[in-house]
Structures are given as C-alpha cells and as structure tokens.
Amino acid sequence: MKISEIKERKIIHRPTLDFDEYGKRIYHTYEYHLPYNPGFKDSETQRLFAKWIDLAIFSLIFHFIFNQILIFSILFSIPCVIISGAITEFYFGTTLGKKVFRMKVIDDEGNYPGFLKSLWRNFLCLANFFPVFSEYRYKTMAMGTRNGTKMNFSMHLNNKICVTYIVKESKIAEIRNLLDIEQPKNNERLID
C-alpha cells in the first residue's frame, strides 16, 4: 500500500429539518473515507526557514573559509544545498534545516526517497520560491474590519512531481502503521 492510497475516516453530522419528541434537532450521520493528508499546518513556512538555514550555513562557509564576497557565497551555496540535501535526505530523510524543525522527507511507500528522486526534488525546490498572494480580513477594536494581503510561498511543486511528503518526525510511526492496515474501498456510506 502507498500513502496516496490511504483513506481517512471522517464522520459528519448534518442537521435535518425534523425534530424529535423532545424538541431536539435530528441529525443524519455520514461517514466519508477521504484521502489521508500526512502533512501539517504551516509546513510552507517551516520548509522555507529550513531551506534558509541550509543556505545560510553554506553561505557562511564560502564567505569565511573560502573568503568569497557575500553574493558569490550565496550563489555558490545553492548547488551545494541541492547536492547535500539529496545526499542527507537519501541517508537520513532530513537536512540540517529540516532537522531543526523536526521534519522528514518520505516517498509514497513511507521510506526515505532514493538519491535520484531526492536530487530531482531538491532541484525543483528552486521553482518553489514562487510567492502566492492572498487577501484576508481581520478585526480591530479601534478600526473595525480591515483588509490585508498576505504572501505565502507555495512549497508543494517538488513534492507533487516526485510523489514525496514532508512530515513531522513524530508522525512517521503513525504513517507506517497506516500503511500496514488494509483500507476500505467505498467513498461514502450513510450510517443513520
């Protein structure tokens, strides 16, 4: 079984227009089997900071040890981050920046990705720095409702193409247990 085949059981209670003899609303219960999401909230931000940590380490090495000017240090660090990221993800499932945030890279079978797949996903991470702008609303006591624009980075392109997942270290045991369990085949069922 693969992670993309795992289904998660969700139960939803939907109200009806009917009431019981005590005046309480009657609910229908629906059970859904939705695709399992091994990711976590704010993964884009943590992945961006992890990549910056990796870049900063190599930039500092080039700047202080090899006496390069800062712009060249940053440019030289990009291929180093790609290659070292592929090697460390192949052996350990993580890079130094990801280790700080306790993240691991796994493939669709729940293992660390192979070297070529990891090299490809690290190369594709250069395209991930495409900003995504979204509007949001917030309320303040003095000014009332205000609108704003928020910028996020879409950090999922390389994972979609390479069929890999960024997960928390604490969730790996749960994912591997789910890979061993046989999943139901139906999509929706009425329990009522």
C-alpha positions in Angstrom: 0.0 0.0 0.0 1.0 3.6 -0.6 0.4 6.8 1.3 -1.6 8.2 -1.7 -4.0 5.2 -1.3 -4.6 5.6 2.4 -8.1 6.8 3.3 -9.1 8.6 6.4 -12.4 8.0 8.1 -14.4 11.2 8.7 -17.9 11.3 10.3 -20.1 14.3 9.6 -23.4 15.1 11.4 -25.7 17.1 9.2 -28.9 18.6 10.6 -32.3 17.9 9.1 -35.5 19.9 9.3 -37.1 17.4 11.6 -37.2 17.4 15.4 -37.8 14.5 17.9 -40.5 14.4 20.5 -38.3 16.4 23.0 -37.8 19.2 20.5 -34.2 18.3 19.7 -33.0 18.5 16.1 -32.5 15.2 14.3 -29.1 14.7 12.6 -28.1 12.4 9.8 -24.7 10.9 10.2 -22.5 10.4 7.2 -19.2 8.5 7.0 -16.7 9.5 4.4 -13.4 8.0 3.5 -11.2 10.9 2.4 -7.6 10.8 1.2 -5.1 10.9 4.1 -3.1 14.0 4.4 0.3 13.3 6.1 1.3 17.0 6.0 1.0 19.5 8.8 -0.2 23.1 9.3 2.3 25.9 8.4 4.5 23.4 6.6 5.4 26.0 3.9 6.8 28.5 6.4 8.8 25.9 8.2 10.2 24.4 5.0 11.1 27.9 3.8 13.0 28.6 7.0 14.7 25.2 6.8 15.9 26.0 3.3 17.2 29.4 4.5 19.1 27.7 7.3 20.7 25.3 4.8 21.6 28.2 2.5 23.0 30.3 5.4 25.3 27.5 6.6 26.9 27.1 3.1 27.0 30.8 2.5 28.9 31.3 5.8 31.3 28.6 4.9 32.0 30.1 1.5 32.3 33.6 2.9 34.5 33.0 6.0 36.5 29.9 5.0 36.9 30.5 1.2 36.9 34.3 1.5 34.3 34.9 -1.2 32.2 38.0 -1.3 28.7 37.6 0.1 26.8 37.5 -3.2 29.1 34.8 -4.6 28.9 32.9 -1.3 25.1 32.8 -1.7 25.3 31.8 -5.4 27.9 29.0 -4.7 25.7 27.7 -1.8 22.7 27.0 -4.0 24.2 24.0 -5.8 25.8 22.8 -2.5 22.4 22.9 -0.8 20.8 20.9 -3.7 23.5 18.2 -3.7 23.9 17.9 0.1 20.1 17.9 0.5 19.8 15.0 -1.9 22.5 13.1 0.0 21.2 13.7 3.5 17.6 13.0 2.5 18.7 9.8 0.9 20.5 8.6 4.0 18.7 10.3 6.9 15.4 11.6 5.4 16.2 15.1 6.5 18.6 18.1 6.1 20.1 20.2 8.9 17.4 22.9 8.4 14.6 20.3 8.4 16.1 18.6 11.5 15.8 21.9 13.4 12.0 21.8 12.7 11.8 18.0 13.2 10.7 17.3 9.6 11.4 14.2 7.5 11.1 13.5 3.7 9.4 10.2 2.8 8.3 8.8 -0.5 4.9 7.2 -1.3 5.9 3.9 0.3 6.9 5.6 3.6 10.6 5.2 3.1 13.3 7.9 2.6 13.4 8.9 -1.1 16.1 7.4 -3.4 19.1 9.5 -4.3 17.9 10.5 -7.8 14.4 11.3 -6.6 15.8 13.3 -3.8 18.2 15.1 -6.2 15.3 15.9 -8.5 13.0 17.2 -5.7 15.9 19.4 -4.4 16.5 20.8 -7.9 12.8 21.5 -8.2 12.7 23.4 -4.9 14.2 26.4 -6.8 10.7 26.7 -8.5 9.0 26.6 -5.1 10.1 30.1 -4.3 7.1 31.5 -6.3 5.1 33.7 -4.0 1.3 33.3 -3.7 -0.6 36.4 -2.6 -4.0 36.1 -0.8 -6.3 38.6 0.7 -7.6 38.3 4.3 -9.8 40.2 6.7 -9.2 40.9 10.3 -11.0 42.9 13.0 -9.5 45.5 15.3 -11.2 47.3 18.2 -10.4 50.8 17.0 -10.6 50.5 13.2 -13.2 47.8 12.7 -12.8 45.3 9.8 -9.7 45.7 7.8 -8.4 44.0 4.6 -4.9 42.9 4.0 -2.7 41.0 1.6 -0.7 38.0 2.8 2.2 36.5 0.9 3.0 32.7 1.2 5.4 30.5 -0.7 3.9 27.5 -2.5 6.3 24.8 -1.4 4.5 21.8 -2.9 5.5 21.6 -6.5 8.5 19.4 -6.0 6.6 17.0 -3.7 3.7 16.7 -6.2 6.0 15.9 -9.1 8.3 13.5 -7.1 5.4 12.0 -5.0 7.1 12.7 -1.7 5.8 14.1 1.5 7.2 16.3 4.2 6.1 15.0 7.6 6.9 15.6 11.2 9.2 13.0 12.8 6.6 12.1 15.4 4.1 11.2 12.7 6.3 8.6 10.8 5.3 5.7 13.1 1.6 6.5 12.6 2.1 6.6 8.8 3.9 3.3 8.8 1.1 1.7 10.9 -1.5 3.0 8.4 0.5 1.6 5.5 0.2 -1.9 7.1 -3.6 -1.7 7.6 -6.0 -2.6 4.8 -8.1 0.4 3.8 -11.9 0.3 2.9 -12.8 0.7 -0.8 -16.1 2.7 -0.6 -16.2 6.5 -0.7 -19.3 7.4 1.2 -21.8 5.5 3.3 -24.9 6.6 5.3 -24.9 5.3 8.9 -28.2 6.9 10.2 
